[in-house]
Amino acid sequence: MTVRHHAVRVPATTANIGPGFDAFGAAVSRHLFARSRDRHEQGDRVVTRGEGAGEVAAGDDNLIWRCLVRFCDTFEVAVPDVAVEVDNEVPLERGLGSSSAAIVAGLALARAVTEAAVGDLQLVELATEIEGHPDNVAPAVLGGFVACVPDVTGRLVTRRAQPAPRLRPVALVPTSRQLTSEARDVLPTSFDRRDMAVQAARAGHVVGGMLGAWPVAAAASGDVLHEPARLEVMGATGAVVGALRSLGVHAWLSGAGPTAAAAVARGEDGQLATCRRVGDEHGFEVLVLDWDLSGTVACPRGGCAVTGGQTCSHGPSRTV
């Protein structure tokens, strides 16, 4: 079977956004790029450059490849005998959705190469099965700000919106890493009813703020379910999040951490300066980002899936 090769671009993500535990996420402007190649063109199944080079698996046990195979098995299409070349800008194990980006890249590349008629929401559902929760994979597929919730039957309901244009994301990234599985091990097994009510109220407040209905009150944006336990064992990150909130910045533990993230007002240098100062004081790298509104983009080699032209201005083909 002749394979038409494709390239995909998948954004990094910041999840929870404070009180949206396992429910809210947003895509940001760091990316994982992957493209298919003829199998004989490279020795390893997957070659990775950038973040994770020399660390992630290069054989059939690579996460991107395993997800490509999972897509084919799920939708009953033949697994293409291709190799995968990866350029990754997403820091590993820092709370910016590196594993979700890899999962989505494998699924999206499989969809493109096999030309299977699978929609984005089906991709989100399968990625959620693999990852275990939708807060990173959903914005990685769809871009923008995403909220996910199970309905009364247990089916995942996903809603996407544009983050308020006046806001921009900032990530404060430490040198240390944090496995999501380890971060989940410290979570409490039960919660106070009053805390649940506070969490629901804060979640509504943060959604309105992220979409531009009102400014977020930093003191009312924190989580009471996962952040207290996690930040207690991530001393530096806890200090960063606490300092930013005390100075009026809407900040949160990004995913399972240890990165802290914030949404600051564009054109108001004070909040951005505050992030830089707090980051410098604690030895965190400060990344001034943008929202990624496109989500996952896939283009055929030598063309553009969006415009139908022979050149692509959307990222994957020119970058990998």
NUBAMI-635784 format. One record per residue (C-alpha): x, y, z; residue in three letters. Coordinates in nm, 2 decimals. Example, Ala and Ser with C-alpha at 12.3 -4.5 7.8 and 13.67 -1.06 7.14 Angstrom:
% NUBAMI-635784
<site c1="1.23" c2="-0.45" c3="0.78" aa="ala"/>
<site c1="1.37" c2="-0.11" c3="0.71" aa="ser"/>
% end
This chain:
% NUBAMI-635784
<site c1="0.00" c2="0.00" c3="0.00" aa="met"/>
<site c1="0.13" c2="0.34" c3="-0.10" aa="thr"/>
<site c1="0.14" c2="0.58" c3="0.20" aa="val"/>
<site c1="0.10" c2="0.95" c3="0.16" aa="arg"/>
<site c1="0.31" c2="1.09" c3="0.44" aa="his"/>
<site c1="0.19" c2="1.37" c3="0.68" aa="his"/>
<site c1="0.32" c2="1.60" c3="0.94" aa="ala"/>
<site c1="0.12" c2="1.69" c3="1.25" aa="val"/>
<site c1="0.17" c2="1.98" c3="1.51" aa="arg"/>
<site c1="0.03" c2="1.93" c3="1.86" aa="val"/>
<site c1="0.03" c2="2.21" c3="2.12" aa="pro"/>
<site c1="0.14" c2="2.20" c3="2.48" aa="ala"/>
<site c1="-0.14" c2="2.24" c3="2.74" aa="thr"/>
<site c1="-0.19" c2="2.37" c3="3.09" aa="thr"/>
<site c1="-0.46" c2="2.19" c3="3.28" aa="ala"/>
<site c1="-0.69" c2="2.25" c3="3.57" aa="asn"/>
<site c1="-0.66" c2="2.63" c3="3.55" aa="ile"/>
<site c1="-0.70" c2="2.63" c3="3.93" aa="gly"/>
<site c1="-1.04" c2="2.48" c3="4.03" aa="pro"/>
<site c1="-1.11" c2="2.28" c3="3.71" aa="gly"/>
<site c1="-0.96" c2="1.96" c3="3.84" aa="phe"/>
<site c1="-0.94" c2="1.70" c3="3.55" aa="asp"/>
<site c1="-1.20" c2="1.92" c3="3.36" aa="ala"/>
<site c1="-1.04" c2="2.25" c3="3.24" aa="phe"/>
<site c1="-0.75" c2="2.29" c3="3.01" aa="gly"/>
<site c1="-0.60" c2="2.53" c3="2.75" aa="ala"/>
<site c1="-0.36" c2="2.50" c3="2.46" aa="ala"/>
<site c1="-0.05" c2="2.71" c3="2.46" aa="val"/>
<site c1="0.22" c2="2.80" c3="2.21" aa="ser"/>
<site c1="0.48" c2="2.53" c3="2.26" aa="arg"/>
<site c1="0.45" c2="2.23" c3="2.02" aa="his"/>
<site c1="0.54" c2="1.88" c3="1.94" aa="leu"/>
<site c1="0.59" c2="1.81" c3="1.57" aa="phe"/>
<site c1="0.58" c2="1.46" c3="1.42" aa="ala"/>
<site c1="0.59" c2="1.34" c3="1.06" aa="arg"/>
<site c1="0.58" c2="1.00" c3="0.90" aa="ser"/>
<site c1="0.86" c2="0.87" c3="0.68" aa="arg"/>
<site c1="0.93" c2="0.56" c3="0.48" aa="asp"/>
<site c1="1.04" c2="0.29" c3="0.72" aa="arg"/>
<site c1="1.37" c2="0.23" c3="0.53" aa="his"/>
<site c1="1.47" c2="0.60" c3="0.57" aa="glu"/>
<site c1="1.57" c2="0.57" c3="0.94" aa="gln"/>
<site c1="1.69" c2="0.29" c3="1.16" aa="gly"/>
<site c1="1.48" c2="0.36" c3="1.47" aa="asp"/>
<site c1="1.10" c2="0.35" c3="1.46" aa="arg"/>
<site c1="1.09" c2="0.69" c3="1.62" aa="val"/>
<site c1="1.37" c2="0.95" c3="1.61" aa="val"/>
<site c1="1.32" c2="1.24" c3="1.86" aa="thr"/>
<site c1="1.49" c2="1.58" c3="1.86" aa="arg"/>
<site c1="1.46" c2="1.86" c3="2.11" aa="gly"/>
<site c1="1.29" c2="1.78" c3="2.45" aa="glu"/>
<site c1="1.33" c2="1.42" c3="2.53" aa="gly"/>
<site c1="1.60" c2="1.34" c3="2.28" aa="ala"/>
<site c1="1.80" c2="1.05" c3="2.40" aa="gly"/>
<site c1="1.55" c2="0.98" c3="2.68" aa="glu"/>
<site c1="1.23" c2="0.86" c3="2.52" aa="val"/>
<site c1="1.20" c2="0.52" c3="2.36" aa="ala"/>
<site c1="1.30" c2="0.48" c3="2.00" aa="ala"/>
<site c1="1.14" c2="0.15" c3="1.92" aa="gly"/>
<site c1="0.79" c2="0.02" c3="1.90" aa="asp"/>
<site c1="0.74" c2="0.09" c3="2.27" aa="asp"/>
<site c1="0.75" c2="0.47" c3="2.20" aa="asn"/>
<site c1="0.43" c2="0.64" c3="2.32" aa="leu"/>
<site c1="0.37" c2="0.81" c3="1.99" aa="ile"/>
<site c1="0.40" c2="0.48" c3="1.80" aa="trp"/>
<site c1="0.19" c2="0.29" c3="2.05" aa="arg"/>
<site c1="-0.09" c2="0.54" c3="2.01" aa="cys"/>
<site c1="-0.06" c2="0.52" c3="1.63" aa="leu"/>
<site c1="-0.11" c2="0.15" c3="1.66" aa="val"/>
<site c1="-0.39" c2="0.19" c3="1.91" aa="arg"/>
<site c1="-0.58" c2="0.42" c3="1.67" aa="phe"/>
<site c1="-0.55" c2="0.16" c3="1.39" aa="cys"/>
<site c1="-0.67" c2="-0.12" c3="1.62" aa="asp"/>
<site c1="-0.96" c2="0.08" c3="1.75" aa="thr"/>
<site c1="-1.09" c2="0.19" c3="1.41" aa="phe"/>
<site c1="-0.99" c2="-0.13" c3="1.23" aa="glu"/>
<site c1="-0.75" c2="0.00" c3="0.97" aa="val"/>
<site c1="-0.41" c2="-0.14" c3="0.88" aa="ala"/>
<site c1="-0.11" c2="-0.02" c3="1.07" aa="val"/>
<site c1="0.11" c2="0.16" c3="0.82" aa="pro"/>
<site c1="0.47" c2="0.04" c3="0.82" aa="asp"/>
<site c1="0.62" c2="0.39" c3="0.86" aa="val"/>
<site c1="0.88" c2="0.55" c3="1.08" aa="ala"/>
<site c1="0.82" c2="0.87" c3="1.28" aa="val"/>
<site c1="1.04" c2="1.18" c3="1.31" aa="glu"/>
<site c1="0.97" c2="1.41" c3="1.61" aa="val"/>
<site c1="1.08" c2="1.76" c3="1.70" aa="asp"/>
<site c1="0.96" c2="1.84" c3="2.05" aa="asn"/>
<site c1="0.94" c2="2.18" c3="2.22" aa="glu"/>
<site c1="0.73" c2="2.06" c3="2.52" aa="val"/>
<site c1="0.93" c2="2.01" c3="2.84" aa="pro"/>
<site c1="0.90" c2="1.65" c3="2.97" aa="leu"/>
<site c1="0.73" c2="1.58" c3="3.31" aa="glu"/>
<site c1="0.68" c2="1.95" c3="3.39" aa="arg"/>
<site c1="0.30" c2="1.98" c3="3.38" aa="gly"/>
<site c1="0.26" c2="2.12" c3="3.03" aa="leu"/>
<site c1="0.11" c2="1.81" c3="2.88" aa="gly"/>
<site c1="0.41" c2="1.63" c3="2.72" aa="ser"/>
<site c1="0.25" c2="1.29" c3="2.74" aa="ser"/>
<site c1="-0.08" c2="1.42" c3="2.61" aa="ser"/>
<site c1="0.10" c2="1.58" c3="2.32" aa="ala"/>
<site c1="0.26" c2="1.25" c3="2.24" aa="ala"/>
<site c1="-0.07" c2="1.06" c3="2.26" aa="ile"/>
<site c1="-0.25" c2="1.30" c3="2.04" aa="val"/>
<site c1="0.04" c2="1.32" c3="1.79" aa="ala"/>
<site c1="0.03" c2="0.94" c3="1.75" aa="gly"/>
<site c1="-0.35" c2="0.93" c3="1.71" aa="leu"/>
<site c1="-0.36" c2="1.23" c3="1.47" aa="ala"/>
<site c1="-0.07" c2="1.10" c3="1.26" aa="leu"/>
<site c1="-0.25" c2="0.77" c3="1.23" aa="ala"/>
<site c1="-0.57" c2="0.94" c3="1.12" aa="arg"/>
<site c1="-0.39" c2="1.14" c3="0.86" aa="ala"/>
<site c1="-0.18" c2="0.86" c3="0.71" aa="val"/>
<site c1="-0.46" c2="0.61" c3="0.70" aa="thr"/>
<site c1="-0.72" c2="0.87" c3="0.59" aa="glu"/>
<site c1="-0.97" c2="0.72" c3="0.84" aa="ala"/>
<site c1="-1.29" c2="0.91" c3="0.87" aa="ala"/>
<site c1="-1.26" c2="0.99" c3="1.24" aa="val"/>
<site c1="-1.37" c2="1.32" c3="1.39" aa="gly"/>
<site c1="-1.20" c2="1.53" c3="1.65" aa="asp"/>
<site c1="-1.43" c2="1.44" c3="1.93" aa="leu"/>
<site c1="-1.37" c2="1.07" c3="1.86" aa="gln"/>
<site c1="-1.00" c2="1.15" c3="1.88" aa="leu"/>
<site c1="-1.06" c2="1.32" c3="2.22" aa="val"/>
<site c1="-1.25" c2="1.02" c3="2.35" aa="glu"/>
<site c1="-0.98" c2="0.78" c3="2.25" aa="leu"/>
<site c1="-0.70" c2="1.00" c3="2.38" aa="ala"/>
<site c1="-0.89" c2="1.03" c3="2.71" aa="thr"/>
<site c1="-0.91" c2="0.65" c3="2.74" aa="glu"/>
<site c1="-0.54" c2="0.63" c3="2.70" aa="ile"/>
<site c1="-0.44" c2="0.92" c3="2.92" aa="glu"/>
<site c1="-0.71" c2="0.86" c3="3.18" aa="gly"/>
<site c1="-0.85" c2="1.22" c3="3.19" aa="his"/>
<site c1="-0.94" c2="1.48" c3="2.93" aa="pro"/>
<site c1="-0.81" c2="1.81" c3="3.06" aa="asp"/>
<site c1="-0.48" c2="1.80" c3="2.86" aa="asn"/>
<site c1="-0.57" c2="1.59" c3="2.56" aa="val"/>
<site c1="-0.89" c2="1.78" c3="2.47" aa="ala"/>
<site c1="-0.73" c2="2.12" c3="2.43" aa="pro"/>
<site c1="-0.43" c2="1.95" c3="2.26" aa="ala"/>
<site c1="-0.68" c2="1.83" c3="1.99" aa="val"/>
<site c1="-0.91" c2="2.13" c3="1.98" aa="leu"/>
<site c1="-0.70" c2="2.43" c3="2.08" aa="gly"/>
<site c1="-0.83" c2="2.72" c3="2.29" aa="gly"/>
<site c1="-0.99" c2="2.68" c3="2.63" aa="phe"/>
<site c1="-1.18" c2="2.35" c3="2.69" aa="val"/>
<site c1="-1.41" c2="2.22" c3="2.96" aa="ala"/>
<site c1="-1.50" c2="1.85" c3="2.98" aa="cys"/>
<site c1="-1.76" c2="1.68" c3="3.19" aa="val"/>
<site c1="-1.92" c2="1.33" c3="3.20" aa="pro"/>
<site c1="-2.29" c2="1.33" c3="3.14" aa="asp"/>
<site c1="-2.54" c2="1.11" c3="3.34" aa="val"/>
<site c1="-2.45" c2="0.81" c3="3.11" aa="thr"/>
<site c1="-2.08" c2="0.86" c3="3.17" aa="gly"/>
<site c1="-2.02" c2="0.99" c3="2.81" aa="arg"/>
<site c1="-1.77" c2="1.27" c3="2.79" aa="leu"/>
<site c1="-1.91" c2="1.61" c3="2.70" aa="val"/>
<site c1="-1.65" c2="1.85" c3="2.56" aa="thr"/>
<site c1="-1.69" c2="2.22" c3="2.51" aa="arg"/>
<site c1="-1.44" c2="2.46" c3="2.35" aa="arg"/>
<site c1="-1.42" c2="2.84" c3="2.36" aa="ala"/>
<site c1="-1.17" c2="3.11" c3="2.27" aa="gln"/>
<site c1="-0.98" c2="3.24" c3="2.58" aa="pro"/>
<site c1="-1.03" c2="3.62" c3="2.63" aa="ala"/>
<site c1="-0.80" c2="3.80" c3="2.39" aa="pro"/>
<site c1="-0.69" c2="4.04" c3="2.66" aa="arg"/>
<site c1="-0.53" c2="3.75" c3="2.85" aa="leu"/>
<site c1="-0.20" c2="3.57" c3="2.77" aa="arg"/>
<site c1="-0.06" c2="3.27" c3="2.94" aa="pro"/>
<site c1="0.27" c2="3.26" c3="3.12" aa="val"/>
<site c1="0.45" c2="2.94" c3="3.24" aa="ala"/>
<site c1="0.70" c2="2.94" c3="3.52" aa="leu"/>
<site c1="0.90" c2="2.62" c3="3.48" aa="val"/>
<site c1="1.14" c2="2.47" c3="3.74" aa="pro"/>
<site c1="1.43" c2="2.24" c3="3.66" aa="thr"/>
<site c1="1.28" c2="1.96" c3="3.85" aa="ser"/>
<site c1="1.03" c2="1.71" c3="3.70" aa="arg"/>
<site c1="0.71" c2="1.55" c3="3.83" aa="gln"/>
<site c1="0.55" c2="1.23" c3="3.72" aa="leu"/>
<site c1="0.17" c2="1.26" c3="3.70" aa="thr"/>
<site c1="0.13" c2="0.92" c3="3.87" aa="ser"/>
<site c1="0.34" c2="1.04" c3="4.17" aa="glu"/>
<site c1="0.15" c2="1.36" c3="4.20" aa="ala"/>
<site c1="-0.18" c2="1.17" c3="4.21" aa="arg"/>
<site c1="-0.05" c2="0.95" c3="4.49" aa="asp"/>
<site c1="-0.06" c2="1.25" c3="4.73" aa="val"/>
<site c1="-0.42" c2="1.34" c3="4.67" aa="leu"/>
<site c1="-0.67" c2="1.29" c3="4.96" aa="pro"/>
<site c1="-0.92" c2="1.01" c3="4.93" aa="thr"/>
<site c1="-1.22" c2="1.21" c3="5.06" aa="ser"/>
<site c1="-1.33" c2="1.57" c3="5.06" aa="phe"/>
<site c1="-1.54" c2="1.80" c3="5.29" aa="asp"/>
<site c1="-1.88" c2="1.89" c3="5.15" aa="arg"/>
<site c1="-1.82" c2="2.26" c3="5.20" aa="arg"/>
<site c1="-1.49" c2="2.23" c3="5.00" aa="asp"/>
<site c1="-1.69" c2="2.08" c3="4.71" aa="met"/>
<site c1="-1.93" c2="2.37" c3="4.72" aa="ala"/>
<site c1="-1.64" c2="2.62" c3="4.72" aa="val"/>
<site c1="-1.47" c2="2.43" c3="4.43" aa="gln"/>
<site c1="-1.78" c2="2.45" c3="4.22" aa="ala"/>
<site c1="-1.83" c2="2.82" c3="4.28" aa="ala"/>
<site c1="-1.46" c2="2.90" c3="4.20" aa="arg"/>
<site c1="-1.48" c2="2.69" c3="3.88" aa="ala"/>
<site c1="-1.77" c2="2.90" c3="3.76" aa="gly"/>
<site c1="-1.58" c2="3.22" c3="3.85" aa="his"/>
<site c1="-1.27" c2="3.11" c3="3.66" aa="val"/>
<site c1="-1.45" c2="3.00" c3="3.35" aa="val"/>
<site c1="-1.62" c2="3.34" c3="3.33" aa="gly"/>
<site c1="-1.28" c2="3.51" c3="3.37" aa="gly"/>
<site c1="-1.10" c2="3.30" c3="3.12" aa="met"/>
<site c1="-1.37" c2="3.38" c3="2.86" aa="leu"/>
<site c1="-1.36" c2="3.75" c3="2.93" aa="gly"/>
<site c1="-1.69" c2="3.80" c3="3.12" aa="ala"/>
<site c1="-1.51" c2="3.95" c3="3.42" aa="trp"/>
<site c1="-1.16" c2="3.98" c3="3.57" aa="pro"/>
<site c1="-1.06" c2="3.68" c3="3.78" aa="val"/>
<site c1="-1.01" c2="3.76" c3="4.15" aa="ala"/>
<site c1="-0.68" c2="3.58" c3="4.22" aa="ala"/>
<site c1="-0.78" c2="3.51" c3="4.58" aa="ala"/>
<site c1="-1.09" c2="3.32" c3="4.46" aa="ala"/>
<site c1="-0.92" c2="3.12" c3="4.18" aa="ser"/>
<site c1="-0.74" c2="2.85" c3="4.38" aa="gly"/>
<site c1="-0.83" c2="2.48" c3="4.40" aa="asp"/>
<site c1="-0.92" c2="2.30" c3="4.72" aa="val"/>
<site c1="-0.91" c2="1.95" c3="4.59" aa="leu"/>
<site c1="-0.57" c2="1.88" c3="4.44" aa="his"/>
<site c1="-0.35" c2="2.19" c3="4.48" aa="glu"/>
<site c1="-0.31" c2="2.19" c3="4.86" aa="pro"/>
<site c1="-0.17" c2="1.84" c3="4.88" aa="ala"/>
<site c1="0.05" c2="1.87" c3="4.57" aa="arg"/>
<site c1="0.19" c2="2.22" c3="4.66" aa="leu"/>
<site c1="0.28" c2="2.10" c3="5.00" aa="glu"/>
<site c1="0.52" c2="1.85" c3="4.85" aa="val"/>
<site c1="0.64" c2="2.09" c3="4.58" aa="met"/>
<site c1="0.77" c2="2.36" c3="4.81" aa="gly"/>
<site c1="0.92" c2="2.59" c3="4.54" aa="ala"/>
<site c1="0.61" c2="2.57" c3="4.32" aa="thr"/>
<site c1="0.38" c2="2.63" c3="4.62" aa="gly"/>
<site c1="0.58" c2="2.94" c3="4.70" aa="ala"/>
<site c1="0.56" c2="3.07" c3="4.34" aa="val"/>
<site c1="0.18" c2="3.01" c3="4.32" aa="val"/>
<site c1="0.12" c2="3.17" c3="4.66" aa="gly"/>
<site c1="0.33" c2="3.47" c3="4.58" aa="ala"/>
<site c1="0.16" c2="3.53" c3="4.25" aa="leu"/>
<site c1="-0.19" c2="3.51" c3="4.40" aa="arg"/>
<site c1="-0.10" c2="3.74" c3="4.68" aa="ser"/>
<site c1="0.01" c2="4.00" c3="4.43" aa="leu"/>
<site c1="-0.32" c2="3.97" c3="4.24" aa="gly"/>
<site c1="-0.21" c2="3.74" c3="3.95" aa="val"/>
<site c1="-0.44" c2="3.45" c3="3.85" aa="his"/>
<site c1="-0.20" c2="3.16" c3="3.89" aa="ala"/>
<site c1="-0.24" c2="2.79" c3="3.92" aa="trp"/>
<site c1="-0.05" c2="2.46" c3="3.94" aa="leu"/>
<site c1="-0.02" c2="2.35" c3="3.58" aa="ser"/>
<site c1="-0.16" c2="2.00" c3="3.56" aa="gly"/>
<site c1="0.02" c2="1.78" c3="3.81" aa="ala"/>
<site c1="0.31" c2="2.03" c3="3.82" aa="gly"/>
<site c1="0.57" c2="2.13" c3="3.90" aa="pro"/>
<site c1="0.52" c2="2.41" c3="3.65" aa="thr"/>
<site c1="0.31" c2="2.71" c3="3.77" aa="ala"/>
<site c1="0.10" c2="2.89" c3="3.51" aa="ala"/>
<site c1="-0.07" c2="3.23" c3="3.51" aa="ala"/>
<site c1="-0.30" c2="3.43" c3="3.29" aa="ala"/>
<site c1="-0.19" c2="3.80" c3="3.27" aa="val"/>
<site c1="-0.34" c2="4.10" c3="3.11" aa="ala"/>
<site c1="-0.19" c2="4.20" c3="2.78" aa="arg"/>
<site c1="-0.05" c2="4.55" c3="2.76" aa="gly"/>
<site c1="-0.03" c2="4.57" c3="3.13" aa="glu"/>
<site c1="0.34" c2="4.52" c3="3.20" aa="asp"/>
<site c1="0.29" c2="4.51" c3="3.58" aa="gly"/>
<site c1="0.16" c2="4.15" c3="3.60" aa="gln"/>
<site c1="0.41" c2="4.02" c3="3.35" aa="leu"/>
<site c1="0.69" c2="4.19" c3="3.55" aa="ala"/>
<site c1="0.55" c2="4.03" c3="3.86" aa="thr"/>
<site c1="0.58" c2="3.68" c3="3.70" aa="cys"/>
<site c1="0.93" c2="3.75" c3="3.59" aa="arg"/>
<site c1="1.04" c2="3.87" c3="3.94" aa="arg"/>
<site c1="0.87" c2="3.58" c3="4.12" aa="val"/>
<site c1="1.02" c2="3.33" c3="3.87" aa="gly"/>
<site c1="1.37" c2="3.48" c3="3.91" aa="asp"/>
<site c1="1.35" c2="3.48" c3="4.29" aa="glu"/>
<site c1="1.27" c2="3.10" c3="4.29" aa="his"/>
<site c1="1.49" c2="2.99" c3="4.00" aa="gly"/>
<site c1="1.20" c2="2.92" c3="3.76" aa="phe"/>
<site c1="1.23" c2="2.98" c3="3.38" aa="glu"/>
<site c1="0.96" c2="3.22" c3="3.27" aa="val"/>
<site c1="0.80" c2="3.14" c3="2.94" aa="leu"/>
<site c1="0.57" c2="3.42" c3="2.80" aa="val"/>
<site c1="0.34" c2="3.23" c3="2.57" aa="leu"/>
<site c1="0.02" c2="3.27" c3="2.36" aa="asp"/>
<site c1="-0.29" c2="3.06" c3="2.34" aa="trp"/>
<site c1="-0.29" c2="2.81" c3="2.07" aa="asp"/>
<site c1="-0.63" c2="2.84" c3="1.90" aa="leu"/>
<site c1="-0.57" c2="2.58" c3="1.62" aa="ser"/>
<site c1="-0.52" c2="2.27" c3="1.82" aa="gly"/>
<site c1="-0.38" c2="1.97" c3="1.63" aa="thr"/>
<site c1="-0.30" c2="2.05" c3="1.27" aa="val"/>
<site c1="-0.21" c2="1.78" c3="1.01" aa="ala"/>
<site c1="-0.08" c2="1.84" c3="0.66" aa="cys"/>
<site c1="0.03" c2="1.61" c3="0.38" aa="pro"/>
<site c1="0.39" c2="1.62" c3="0.28" aa="arg"/>
<site c1="0.42" c2="1.87" c3="-0.01" aa="gly"/>
<site c1="0.09" c2="2.03" c3="0.05" aa="gly"/>
<site c1="-0.15" c2="2.20" c3="0.29" aa="cys"/>
<site c1="-0.47" c2="2.04" c3="0.43" aa="ala"/>
<site c1="-0.62" c2="2.38" c3="0.51" aa="val"/>
<site c1="-0.58" c2="2.57" c3="0.19" aa="thr"/>
<site c1="-0.53" c2="2.29" c3="-0.06" aa="gly"/>
<site c1="-0.22" c2="2.46" c3="-0.19" aa="gly"/>
<site c1="0.13" c2="2.33" c3="-0.24" aa="gln"/>
<site c1="0.28" c2="2.52" c3="0.05" aa="thr"/>
<site c1="0.18" c2="2.52" c3="0.41" aa="cys"/>
<site c1="0.17" c2="2.82" c3="0.63" aa="ser"/>
<site c1="0.02" c2="2.64" c3="0.93" aa="his"/>
<site c1="0.33" c2="2.48" c3="1.08" aa="gly"/>
<site c1="0.39" c2="2.11" c3="1.05" aa="pro"/>
<site c1="0.54" c2="2.08" c3="0.71" aa="ser"/>
<site c1="0.78" c2="2.37" c3="0.74" aa="arg"/>
<site c1="0.90" c2="2.30" c3="1.09" aa="thr"/>
<site c1="0.97" c2="1.92" c3="1.10" aa="val"/>
% end
